[in-house]
Amino acid sequence: MGGIEVITSRTHKVKKRDLKTGEEYSEEVPVWNWVVANITLMALGTSAPEIMLATVEAVLTLGQKPGELGPSCIVGSASYNFFAITAVCHLSLRPGQFKKIEQYRVFVTTAIWSVWSNVWMLLVYQVISPGEIEPWEAWLTLGQFPVLVLTAYIMDKQPWK
């Protein structure tokens, strides 16, 4: 986790021009957007053991009956982490104390994607092709991750404002 913080805290200088005076000045800006960093690096860093175990198991059981790990293990762990962290945040407040989620749109977006990931896994495992994961389902599942990152990024930047 310390390495991730080092990566995400990097900044670089950008030259800007003051609109009123026309003078050029330098400003330090982050290299990483915090939303993209959290969703990609933090998720990968905290889920790396599960991802590696599921990948190794999948490779070792190709053409055979799949093992017990797999995508549902990763999604289940991520869902548990999301809901457990939310619950701990609520429970850690003293009676009468209130906190506000500053990036509410980003929070709701990631919450919706978290619920959708569980619904998608249910559809893939039980409805679309019970007992088998077809290549198009795997590719579509993988393709949803960049869409998650993009929608969360858009919610953070709010280009409509």
KEZA-361695 format. One record per atom (N, C-alpha, C): residue number from 0; residue in one letter; atom name; x, y, z. Coordinates in nm, 2 decimals. Each point is the difference from the previous one (the first is absolute). Example, Ala and Ser with C-alpha at 12.3 -4.5 7.8 and 13.67 -1.06 7.14 Angstrom:
<zazas>
  num  residu  atome       x       y       z
    0       A      N    1.32   -0.57    0.78
    0       A     CA   -0.09    0.12    0.00
    0       A      C    0.09    0.12    0.00
    1       S      N   -0.04    0.11   -0.07
    1       S     CA    0.09    0.11    0.00
    1       S      C   -0.08    0.11    0.08
</zazas>
This chain:
<zazas>
  num  residu  atome       x       y       z
    0       M      N    0.08   -0.12    0.00
    0       M     CA   -0.08    0.12    0.00
    0       M      C    0.09    0.13    0.00
    1       G      N    0.11   -0.01    0.06
    1       G     CA    0.09    0.12    0.01
    1       G      C    0.05    0.03   -0.14
    2       G      N    0.03   -0.10   -0.08
    2       G     CA    0.04    0.03   -0.14
    2       G      C   -0.11    0.06   -0.08
    3       I      N   -0.12   -0.04    0.02
    3       I     CA   -0.11    0.07   -0.07
    3       I      C   -0.01    0.14    0.04
    4       E      N    0.01    0.03    0.12
    4       E     CA    0.00    0.14    0.05
    4       E      C    0.11    0.09   -0.06
    5       V      N    0.12   -0.06   -0.02
    5       V     CA    0.11    0.07   -0.06
    5       V      C   -0.03    0.03   -0.15
    6       I      N   -0.06   -0.10   -0.07
    6       I     CA   -0.03    0.02   -0.14
    6       I      C   -0.11    0.11   -0.01
    7       T      N   -0.11   -0.01    0.08
    7       T     CA   -0.11    0.09   -0.02
    7       T      C    0.03    0.14    0.05
    8       S      N    0.10    0.02    0.08
    8       S     CA    0.03    0.13    0.06
    8       S      C    0.09    0.08   -0.10
    9       R      N    0.05   -0.06   -0.11
    9       R     CA    0.09    0.07   -0.09
    9       R      C   -0.08    0.12   -0.06
   10       T      N    0.08    0.11   -0.02
   10       T     CA   -0.05    0.12   -0.07
   10       T      C    0.10    0.04   -0.11
   11       H      N   -0.05    0.08   -0.08
   11       H     CA    0.09    0.06   -0.10
   11       H      C   -0.04    0.15   -0.03
   12       K      N    0.09    0.08   -0.05
   12       K     CA   -0.03    0.14   -0.02
   12       K      C   -0.06    0.02   -0.13
   13       V      N   -0.10    0.09    0.00
   13       V     CA   -0.07    0.03   -0.12
   13       V      C    0.00    0.16   -0.01
   14       K      N    0.03    0.04   -0.12
   14       K     CA    0.00    0.15   -0.03
   14       K      C   -0.14    0.04   -0.03
   15       K      N   -0.04    0.11    0.07
   15       K     CA   -0.14    0.06   -0.02
   15       K      C    0.02    0.15   -0.02
   16       R      N   -0.11    0.05   -0.06
   16       R     CA    0.00    0.15   -0.02
   16       R      C   -0.11    0.06    0.08
   17       D      N    0.03    0.11    0.07
   17       D     CA   -0.10    0.07    0.08
   17       D      C   -0.09    0.07   -0.10
   18       L      N   -0.13   -0.02    0.01
   18       L     CA   -0.10    0.06   -0.10
   18       L      C   -0.01    0.15    0.02
   19       K      N    0.02    0.05    0.12
   19       K     CA   -0.01    0.15    0.02
   19       K      C    0.13    0.07   -0.04
   20       T      N    0.11   -0.05    0.05
   20       T     CA    0.13    0.07   -0.03
   20       T      C    0.07   -0.05   -0.12
   21       G      N   -0.03   -0.12   -0.05
   21       G     CA    0.07   -0.05   -0.11
   21       G      C    0.14   -0.06    0.03
   22       E      N    0.04    0.00    0.13
   22       E     CA    0.13   -0.05    0.04
   22       E      C   -0.01   -0.15    0.00
   23       E      N    0.12   -0.06   -0.03
   23       E     CA    0.01   -0.14    0.00
   23       E      C    0.06   -0.04    0.14
   24       Y      N   -0.05   -0.11    0.05
   24       Y     CA    0.04   -0.05    0.13
   24       Y      C    0.00   -0.16    0.00
   25       S      N    0.07   -0.06    0.10
   25       S     CA    0.01   -0.14    0.01
   25       S      C   -0.09   -0.05    0.12
   26       E      N   -0.06   -0.11   -0.02
   26       E     CA   -0.08   -0.05    0.11
   26       E      C    0.02   -0.15    0.01
   27       E      N    0.01   -0.06    0.12
   27       E     CA    0.02   -0.14    0.02
   27       E      C   -0.14   -0.06    0.00
   28       V      N   -0.01   -0.10   -0.09
   28       V     CA   -0.13   -0.08   -0.01
   28       V      C    0.03   -0.15    0.02
   29       P      N   -0.10   -0.07    0.05
   29       P     CA    0.02   -0.15    0.01
   29       P      C    0.01   -0.06   -0.13
   30       V      N    0.09   -0.11   -0.01
   30       V     CA    0.01   -0.08   -0.12
   30       V      C   -0.13   -0.09   -0.01
   31       W      N   -0.04   -0.05    0.11
   31       W     CA   -0.12   -0.09    0.00
   31       W      C   -0.12    0.07    0.05
   32       N      N   -0.11   -0.03   -0.07
   32       N     CA   -0.13    0.04    0.06
   32       N      C   -0.03   -0.10    0.11
   33       W      N   -0.05    0.05    0.12
   33       W     CA   -0.02   -0.08    0.12
   33       W      C   -0.10   -0.11   -0.02
   34       V      N   -0.10    0.02   -0.08
   34       V     CA   -0.10   -0.10   -0.03
   34       V      C    0.06   -0.12   -0.08
   35       V      N    0.07    0.04   -0.11
   35       V     CA    0.06   -0.10   -0.08
   35       V      C    0.10   -0.08    0.08
   36       A      N    0.08    0.07    0.08
   36       A     CA    0.10   -0.07    0.09
   36       A      C   -0.06   -0.09    0.10
   37       N      N   -0.11    0.04    0.06
   37       N     CA   -0.06   -0.09    0.10
   37       N      C   -0.06   -0.12   -0.06
   38       I      N   -0.07    0.02   -0.11
   38       I     CA   -0.07   -0.11   -0.07
   38       I      C    0.10   -0.10   -0.06
   39       T      N    0.10    0.05   -0.06
   39       T     CA    0.10   -0.09   -0.07
   39       T      C    0.11   -0.05    0.10
   40       L      N    0.08    0.08    0.05
   40       L     CA    0.11   -0.04    0.08
   40       L      C   -0.04   -0.06    0.13
   41       M      N   -0.08    0.07    0.07
   41       M     CA   -0.04   -0.05    0.13
   41       M      C   -0.08   -0.13   -0.01
   42       A      N   -0.09   -0.01   -0.09
   42       A     CA   -0.08   -0.12   -0.02
   42       A      C    0.09   -0.12   -0.04
   43       L      N    0.09    0.03   -0.09
   43       L     CA    0.10   -0.11   -0.04
   43       L      C    0.09   -0.03    0.11
   44       G      N    0.05    0.09    0.08
   44       G     CA    0.09   -0.02    0.11
   44       G      C   -0.06   -0.08    0.11
   45       T      N   -0.13    0.03    0.03
   45       T     CA   -0.06   -0.07    0.11
   45       T      C   -0.06   -0.14   -0.04
   46       S      N   -0.03   -0.01   -0.13
   46       S     CA   -0.05   -0.13   -0.05
   46       S      C    0.10   -0.09   -0.07
   47       A      N    0.12    0.04    0.00
   47       A     CA    0.11   -0.07   -0.07
   47       A      C    0.00   -0.15    0.04
   48       P      N    0.00   -0.03    0.13
   48       P     CA    0.01   -0.15    0.03
   48       P      C   -0.12   -0.08   -0.05
   49       E      N   -0.12    0.06    0.01
   49       E     CA   -0.12   -0.08   -0.06
   49       E      C    0.01   -0.01   -0.15
   50       I      N    0.04    0.11   -0.06
   50       I     CA    0.01   -0.01   -0.15
   50       I      C    0.11   -0.10   -0.04
   51       M      N    0.11    0.00    0.07
   51       M     CA    0.11   -0.10   -0.04
   51       M      C   -0.05   -0.14    0.03
   52       L      N   -0.06   -0.03    0.11
   52       L     CA   -0.05   -0.13    0.03
   52       L      C   -0.11   -0.05   -0.10
   53       A      N   -0.09    0.09   -0.04
   53       A     CA   -0.10   -0.03   -0.09
   53       A      C    0.06   -0.03   -0.14
   54       T      N    0.10    0.08   -0.04
   54       T     CA    0.06   -0.01   -0.13
   54       T      C    0.08   -0.13   -0.01
   55       V      N    0.08   -0.03    0.11
   55       V     CA    0.08   -0.13    0.00
   55       V      C   -0.10   -0.12    0.00
   56       E      N   -0.11    0.01    0.07
   56       E     CA   -0.09   -0.11    0.01
   56       E      C   -0.07   -0.02   -0.14
   57       A      N   -0.03    0.11   -0.07
   57       A     CA   -0.06   -0.01   -0.13
   57       A      C    0.09   -0.06   -0.10
   58       V      N    0.13    0.04    0.00
   58       V     CA    0.09   -0.05   -0.09
   58       V      C    0.03   -0.15    0.02
   59       L      N    0.01   -0.04    0.13
   59       L     CA    0.02   -0.14    0.03
   59       L      C   -0.11   -0.09   -0.02
   60       T      N   -0.13    0.05   -0.01
   60       T     CA   -0.11   -0.08   -0.02
   60       T      C   -0.07    0.02   -0.14
   61       L      N    0.08    0.05   -0.10
   61       L     CA   -0.05    0.02   -0.13
   61       L      C   -0.05   -0.14   -0.06
   62       G      N   -0.11    0.00   -0.05
   62       G     CA   -0.05   -0.13   -0.06
   62       G      C   -0.06   -0.09    0.10
   63       Q      N    0.00    0.03    0.13
   63       Q     CA   -0.05   -0.08    0.10
   63       Q      C   -0.11    0.07    0.08
   64       K      N   -0.05   -0.07    0.10
   64       K     CA   -0.10    0.06    0.08
   64       K      C    0.06    0.12    0.08
   65       P      N   -0.05    0.12   -0.01
   65       P     CA    0.06    0.11    0.07
   65       P      C    0.00   -0.02    0.15
   66       G      N    0.10    0.07    0.06
   66       G     CA    0.01   -0.01    0.15
   66       G      C   -0.10    0.09    0.07
   67       E      N    0.02    0.02    0.12
   67       E     CA   -0.09    0.08    0.09
   67       E      C    0.02    0.15   -0.01
   68       L      N    0.12    0.04   -0.03
   68       L     CA    0.03    0.14   -0.01
   68       L      C   -0.05    0.05   -0.14
   69       G      N    0.04    0.12   -0.03
   69       G     CA   -0.04    0.06   -0.13
   69       G      C   -0.05    0.14    0.02
   70       P      N   -0.08    0.04   -0.11
   70       P     CA   -0.05    0.14    0.01
   70       P      C   -0.09    0.03    0.11
   71       S      N   -0.08   -0.10    0.04
   71       S     CA   -0.09    0.02    0.11
   71       S      C    0.07    0.03    0.13
   72       C      N    0.12   -0.07    0.02
   72       C     CA    0.08    0.03    0.12
   72       C      C    0.05    0.14    0.00
   73       I      N    0.04    0.05   -0.11
   73       I     CA    0.05    0.14   -0.01
   73       I      C   -0.11    0.10    0.02
   74       V      N   -0.11   -0.02   -0.07
   74       V     CA   -0.12    0.09    0.01
   74       V      C   -0.05   -0.01    0.14
   75       G      N   -0.01   -0.12    0.06
   75       G     CA   -0.05   -0.01    0.14
   75       G      C    0.09    0.07    0.10
   76       S      N    0.13   -0.01   -0.02
   76       S     CA    0.09    0.07    0.09
   76       S      C   -0.01    0.15   -0.01
   77       A      N   -0.01    0.05   -0.13
   77       A     CA   -0.02    0.14   -0.02
   77       A      C   -0.13    0.05    0.06
   78       S      N   -0.10   -0.07   -0.02
   78       S     CA   -0.13    0.04    0.05
   78       S      C    0.00    0.00    0.16
   79       Y      N    0.06   -0.10    0.05
   79       Y     CA    0.01    0.00    0.15
   79       Y      C    0.08    0.12    0.05
   80       N      N    0.11    0.02   -0.07
   80       N     CA    0.08    0.12    0.04
   80       N      C   -0.07    0.13   -0.01
   81       F      N   -0.08    0.02   -0.11
   81       F     CA   -0.07    0.12   -0.02
   81       F      C   -0.11    0.02    0.11
   82       F      N   -0.08   -0.11    0.03
   82       F     CA   -0.10    0.01    0.10
   82       F      C    0.05    0.01    0.14
   83       A      N    0.11   -0.08    0.02
   83       A     CA    0.06    0.00    0.14
   83       A      C    0.06    0.13    0.03
   84       I      N    0.07    0.06   -0.10
   84       I     CA    0.06    0.13    0.03
   84       I      C   -0.11    0.11    0.02
   85       T      N   -0.10   -0.01   -0.08
   85       T     CA   -0.11    0.10    0.02
   85       T      C   -0.07   -0.02    0.14
   86       A      N   -0.02   -0.12    0.04
   86       A     CA   -0.06   -0.03    0.13
   86       A      C    0.10    0.05    0.11
   87       V      N    0.12   -0.03   -0.01
   87       V     CA    0.10    0.05    0.11
   87       V      C    0.00    0.15    0.00
   88       C      N    0.00    0.07   -0.11
   88       C     CA   -0.01    0.14    0.00
   88       C      C   -0.12    0.06    0.07
   89       H      N   -0.12   -0.07   -0.02
   89       H     CA   -0.12    0.04    0.07
   89       H      C    0.01   -0.03    0.15
   90       L      N    0.05   -0.12    0.03
   90       L     CA    0.00   -0.04    0.14
   90       L      C    0.11    0.08    0.08
   91       S      N    0.10    0.05   -0.06
   91       S     CA    0.10    0.07    0.07
   91       S      C   -0.04    0.14    0.05
   92       L      N   -0.11    0.05   -0.05
   92       L     CA   -0.05    0.13    0.04
   92       L      C   -0.06   -0.01    0.14
   93       R      N    0.03    0.10    0.08
   93       R     CA   -0.07    0.01    0.13
   93       R      C   -0.14    0.04   -0.02
   94       P      N   -0.09   -0.03    0.10
   94       P     CA   -0.14    0.05   -0.02
   94       P      C    0.00    0.15   -0.01
   95       G      N   -0.08    0.05   -0.09
   95       G     CA   -0.01    0.14   -0.03
   95       G      C    0.11    0.06   -0.09
   96       Q      N    0.10   -0.08   -0.03
   96       Q     CA    0.11    0.05   -0.09
   96       Q      C   -0.04   -0.04   -0.15
   97       F      N    0.03    0.10   -0.09
   97       F     CA   -0.04   -0.02   -0.14
   97       F      C    0.12    0.02   -0.08
   98       K      N    0.01   -0.07   -0.11
   98       K     CA    0.11    0.02   -0.10
   98       K      C   -0.07    0.00   -0.14
   99       K      N    0.06    0.07   -0.09
   99       K     CA   -0.05    0.01   -0.13
   99       K      C    0.09   -0.06   -0.10
  100       I      N   -0.05   -0.07   -0.10
  100       I     CA    0.08   -0.05   -0.11
  100       I      C    0.01    0.11   -0.10
  101       E      N    0.13    0.05   -0.01
  101       E     CA    0.02    0.11   -0.09
  101       E      C   -0.02   -0.03   -0.15
  102       Q      N    0.04   -0.11   -0.04
  102       Q     CA   -0.01   -0.04   -0.14
  102       Q      C   -0.11   -0.10   -0.01
  103       Y      N   -0.12    0.05    0.02
  103       Y     CA   -0.12   -0.09    0.01
  103       Y      C   -0.03   -0.06   -0.13
  104       R      N    0.02    0.07   -0.11
  104       R     CA   -0.03   -0.06   -0.14
  104       R      C    0.09   -0.11   -0.02
  105       V      N    0.13    0.01    0.03
  105       V     CA    0.10   -0.11   -0.02
  105       V      C   -0.04   -0.11    0.09
  106       F      N   -0.04    0.02    0.12
  106       F     CA   -0.04   -0.10    0.10
  106       F      C   -0.12   -0.08   -0.06
  107       V      N   -0.10    0.07   -0.04
  107       V     CA   -0.12   -0.07   -0.06
  107       V      C    0.04   -0.08   -0.12
  108       T      N    0.08    0.06   -0.09
  108       T     CA    0.04   -0.07   -0.12
  108       T      C    0.07   -0.13    0.03
  109       T      N    0.10    0.00    0.09
  109       T     CA    0.07   -0.12    0.04
  109       T      C   -0.09   -0.10    0.07
  110       A      N   -0.10    0.05    0.08
  110       A     CA   -0.09   -0.08    0.06
  110       A      C   -0.09   -0.08   -0.10
  111       I      N   -0.05    0.08   -0.10
  111       I     CA   -0.08   -0.06   -0.10
  111       I      C    0.08   -0.11   -0.08
  112       W      N    0.12    0.03   -0.03
  112       W     CA    0.09   -0.09   -0.07
  112       W      C    0.02   -0.13    0.08
  113       S      N    0.02    0.02    0.13
  113       S     CA    0.02   -0.11    0.09
  113       S      C   -0.12   -0.09    0.00
  114       V      N   -0.12    0.06    0.01
  114       V     CA   -0.12   -0.08    0.00
  114       V      C   -0.02   -0.07   -0.14
  115       W      N    0.03    0.08   -0.11
  115       W     CA   -0.01   -0.06   -0.13
  115       W      C    0.09   -0.12   -0.02
  116       S      N    0.12    0.01    0.06
  116       S     CA    0.10   -0.11   -0.02
  116       S      C   -0.06   -0.13    0.06
  117       N      N   -0.07    0.01    0.11
  117       N     CA   -0.06   -0.12    0.06
  117       N      C   -0.12   -0.05   -0.09
  118       V      N   -0.08    0.09   -0.05
  118       V     CA   -0.11   -0.03   -0.09
  118       V      C    0.06   -0.07   -0.13
  119       W      N    0.10    0.06   -0.05
  119       W     CA    0.06   -0.06   -0.12
  119       W      C    0.06   -0.14    0.02
  120       M      N    0.06   -0.02    0.11
  120       M     CA    0.05   -0.13    0.03
  120       M      C   -0.11   -0.10    0.02
  121       L      N   -0.11    0.04    0.06
  121       L     CA   -0.12   -0.09    0.01
  121       L      C   -0.06   -0.03   -0.14
  122       L      N   -0.01    0.10   -0.08
  122       L     CA   -0.04   -0.02   -0.14
  122       L      C    0.09   -0.10   -0.08
  123       V      N    0.13    0.02    0.01
  123       V     CA    0.09   -0.08   -0.07
  123       V      C    0.00   -0.15    0.05
  124       Y      N    0.00   -0.01    0.13
  124       Y     CA    0.00   -0.14    0.06
  124       Y      C   -0.13   -0.07    0.00
  125       Q      N   -0.11    0.07    0.01
  125       Q     CA   -0.13   -0.07    0.02
  125       Q      C   -0.09    0.01   -0.12
  126       V      N    0.01    0.11   -0.08
  126       V     CA   -0.11    0.03   -0.10
  126       V      C    0.05   -0.02   -0.14
  127       I      N    0.11    0.07   -0.04
  127       I     CA    0.04    0.01   -0.14
  127       I      C    0.06   -0.13   -0.04
  128       S      N    0.09   -0.06    0.07
  128       S     CA    0.07   -0.13   -0.03
  128       S      C    0.03   -0.07    0.12
  129       P      N   -0.10   -0.06    0.06
  129       P     CA    0.01   -0.07    0.13
  129       P      C    0.12   -0.10    0.00
  130       G      N    0.08    0.00    0.10
  130       G     CA    0.11   -0.09    0.01
  130       G      C    0.12    0.01   -0.09
  131       E      N    0.00    0.11   -0.08
  131       E     CA    0.11    0.02   -0.10
  131       E      C    0.01    0.15   -0.02
  132       I      N    0.13    0.04   -0.01
  132       I     CA    0.02    0.14   -0.04
  132       I      C    0.05    0.00   -0.14
  133       E      N   -0.07    0.07   -0.09
  133       E     CA    0.04    0.01   -0.14
  133       E      C    0.10    0.11   -0.02
  134       P      N    0.08   -0.01   -0.10
  134       P     CA    0.10    0.11   -0.02
  134       P      C   -0.06    0.14   -0.01
  135       W      N   -0.11    0.01   -0.07
  135       W     CA   -0.06    0.14   -0.02
  135       W      C   -0.04    0.05    0.14
  136       E      N   -0.04   -0.08    0.09
  136       E     CA   -0.04    0.04    0.14
  136       E      C    0.13    0.05    0.07
  137       A      N    0.10   -0.07   -0.02
  137       A     CA    0.13    0.03    0.07
  137       A      C    0.05    0.14   -0.05
  138       W      N    0.00    0.01   -0.14
  138       W     CA    0.04    0.13   -0.06
  138       W      C   -0.09    0.12    0.04
  139       L      N   -0.13   -0.03    0.00
  139       L     CA   -0.09    0.11    0.04
  139       L      C    0.02    0.04    0.15
  140       T      N    0.03   -0.10    0.08
  140       T     CA    0.02    0.02    0.15
  140       T      C    0.13    0.09    0.01
  141       L      N    0.10   -0.04   -0.07
  141       L     CA    0.13    0.07    0.00
  141       L      C   -0.02    0.14   -0.05
  142       G      N   -0.08    0.02   -0.11
  142       G     CA   -0.02    0.13   -0.06
  142       G      C   -0.08    0.09    0.09
  143       Q      N   -0.07   -0.05    0.10
  143       Q     CA   -0.08    0.09    0.09
  143       Q      C    0.09    0.08    0.09
  144       F      N    0.12   -0.05    0.03
  144       F     CA    0.09    0.07    0.09
  144       F      C    0.04    0.14   -0.05
  145       P      N    0.04    0.01   -0.13
  145       P     CA    0.03    0.14   -0.04
  145       P      C   -0.12    0.09    0.00
  146       V      N   -0.12   -0.06   -0.03
  146       V     CA   -0.12    0.08    0.01
  146       V      C   -0.02    0.05    0.14
  147       L      N    0.02   -0.08    0.10
  147       L     CA   -0.01    0.04    0.14
  147       L      C    0.09    0.11    0.03
  148       V      N    0.13   -0.01   -0.04
  148       V     CA    0.10    0.10    0.02
  148       V      C   -0.04    0.13   -0.07
  149       L      N   -0.05   -0.01   -0.12
  149       L     CA   -0.04    0.12   -0.08
  149       L      C   -0.12    0.07    0.07
  150       T      N   -0.10   -0.08    0.04
  150       T     CA   -0.12    0.07    0.05
  150       T      C    0.03    0.06    0.14
  151       A      N    0.09   -0.06    0.08
  151       A     CA    0.03    0.06    0.13
  151       A      C    0.09    0.13   -0.03
  152       Y      N    0.09   -0.01   -0.10
  152       Y     CA    0.08    0.12   -0.03
  152       Y      C   -0.09    0.12   -0.05
  153       I      N   -0.10   -0.04   -0.08
  153       I     CA   -0.09    0.11   -0.05
  153       I      C   -0.08    0.06    0.12
  154       M      N   -0.05   -0.09    0.09
  154       M     CA   -0.07    0.05    0.12
  154       M      C    0.09    0.09    0.08
  155       D      N    0.13   -0.03    0.01
  155       D     CA    0.09    0.08    0.08
  155       D      C    0.02    0.14   -0.07
  156       K      N    0.02    0.00   -0.13
  156       K     CA    0.03    0.12   -0.08
  156       K      C   -0.13    0.09   -0.03
  157       Q      N   -0.11   -0.07    0.00
  157       Q     CA   -0.13    0.07   -0.03
  157       Q      C    0.01    0.10   -0.11
  158       P      N    0.03   -0.05   -0.13
  158       P     CA    0.02    0.09   -0.11
  158       P      C   -0.13    0.08   -0.03
  159       W      N   -0.11   -0.04    0.05
  159       W     CA   -0.13    0.08   -0.04
  159       W      C   -0.01    0.13    0.08
  160       K      N    0.09    0.02    0.10
  160       K     CA   -0.01    0.12    0.09
  160       K      C    0.09    0.11   -0.07
</zazas>
